[in-house]
Amino acid sequence: MSIVCFCSCSTIFTSSRQHITFTGEEGSKIYDPATNVKIAEIKEDHTTNISLRKSLNDKQLVIKKEGKEPQAVIVESKFNNTTLWNLLFWPGFIIDLATGQMNKYDNTVINLND
C-alpha cells in the first residue's frame, strides 16, 4: 500500500535519469560547471552518452577541448506529459515535482560541431 501512496505516474513510467548523446570532436570533454567535474569525454567514434538526473531547470554543461575556448551548452528541460496522469491521483504531482520527474530533457542528441 505504501508503494502506491508514494508513487506517481512519472515515477512509475519514466526513469529519474535521462540519457543524452553528444557528438563532436574526439577529445572534447564535458564538465558540470557547478562542480567542475568531468562528466564524459568524446572518444574515437565522435560520440558519448551521459546520464543526467532529471530536473525542473535547464542543465548547463561546459565543453572543453585543448586549444579551443570553452563552450557552454544548455540541455533544455520541458514538461513531461506523463505527469498528466496524476490528475487521477493528485498527490502524485507533489512527488513528481519533488523528484524532478515532472520534466524531461528536450534535446537528447546534442551536436557540438555547430
Phi and psi in degrees as a GROMACS rama.xvg file:
@    title "Ramachandran Plot"
@    xaxis  label "Phi"
@    yaxis  label "Psi"
@TYPE xy
-64.7334  -32.6385  SER-2
-61.4529  -43.8085  ILE-3
-64.8947  -40.2835  VAL-4
-69.0056  -31.9027  CYS-5
-104.415  12.3338  PHE-6
-108.311  154.792  CYS-7
-133.603  171.928  SER-8
-62.647  -45.3887  CYS-9
-66.8717  -32.7513  SER-10
-67.3202  -36.4871  THR-11
-76.5136  -44.3627  ILE-12
-94.3598  -16.6144  PHE-13
-132.556  159.747  THR-14
-82.5602  160.19  SER-15
-81.801  -6.73396  SER-16
-122.473  155.271  ARG-17
-135.158  138.271  GLN-18
-84.2736  132.776  HIS-19
-122.459  132.224  ILE-20
-103.622  131.289  THR-21
-112.659  135.677  PHE-22
-120.089  141.962  THR-23
172.667  -162.768  GLY-24
-71.8234  140.872  GLU-25
-59.049  136.84  GLU-26
94.8201  -8.56096  GLY-27
-68.6876  135.409  SER-28
-113.698  139.815  LYS-29
-107.36  125.717  ILE-30
-121.315  150.209  TYR-31
-88.9478  115.252  ASP-32
-68.2619  -22.3235  PRO-33
-67.4909  -35.6432  ALA-34
-114.658  -10.7315  THR-35
58.1171  33.9272  ASN-36
-100.675  133.976  VAL-37
-70.4594  127.346  LYS-38
-93.8236  -41.6672  ILE-39
-159.953  168.885  ALA-40
-137.829  137.145  GLU-41
-76.6336  128.132  ILE-42
-98.1213  -164.1  LYS-43
-57.979  -32.0452  GLU-44
-82.3829  5.33342  ASP-45
65.3789  21.8657  HIS-46
-138.904  160.205  THR-47
-153.799  151.488  THR-48
-114.695  139.294  ASN-49
-129.849  155.234  ILE-50
-111.424  113.481  SER-51
-105.523  139.215  LEU-52
-70.2451  131.297  ARG-53
-63.8717  148.157  LYS-54
-147.037  158.189  SER-55
-74.3769  -19.3749  LEU-56
-106.45  157.325  ASN-57
-62.0189  152.54  ASP-58
-109.048  125.563  LYS-59
-97.941  135.627  GLN-60
-129.264  157.334  LEU-61
-119.883  131.746  VAL-62
-105.175  126.717  ILE-63
-123.331  136.717  LYS-64
-140.301  135.195  LYS-65
-56.52  130.492  GLU-66
88.1934  -0.239982  GLY-67
-127.672  157.324  LYS-68
-70.525  143.022  GLU-69
-59.7673  144.87  PRO-70
-120.695  127.937  GLN-71
-87.9314  137.92  ALA-72
-128.785  135.062  VAL-73
-107.733  126.337  ILE-74
-99.0948  110.577  VAL-75
-78.1844  136.922  GLU-76
-101.691  135.441  SER-77
-136.781  167.785  LYS-78
-61.8355  134.976  PHE-79
-92.1802  111.426  ASN-80
-60.0179  -22.5206  ASN-81
-59.2939  -26.9049  THR-82
-61.3905  -25.4596  THR-83
-62.2578  -22.1194  LEU-84
-62.6669  -18.4738  TRP-85
-66.2908  -10.4029  ASN-86
-59.8877  -26.5381  LEU-87
-78.3308  -24.5495  LEU-88
-145.217  85.0977  PHE-89
-56.9025  -30.0052  TRP-90
-61.8803  -18.373  PRO-91
-60.9898  -30.3323  GLY-92
-59.2483  -39.8518  PHE-93
-65.1665  -42.0753  ILE-94
-65.768  -45.4761  ILE-95
-63.987  -36.1957  ASP-96
-66.3604  -44.2781  LEU-97
-67.7072  -34.8331  ALA-98
-88.8159  -10.2788  THR-99
83.6506  0.981581  GLY-100
-81.4039  2.58698  GLN-101
-70.5108  -19.4015  MET-102
-119.992  167.331  ASN-103
-143.73  163.089  LYS-104
-83.1415  132.287  TYR-105
-77.7512  -49.7508  ASP-106
-94.4328  104.377  ASN-107
-94.3103  -9.13641  THR-108
-127.644  120.377  VAL-109
-119.508  120.974  ILE-110
-93.0036  117.37  ASN-111
-87.6364  -2.15437  LEU-112
-84.7758  -5.93777  ASN-113
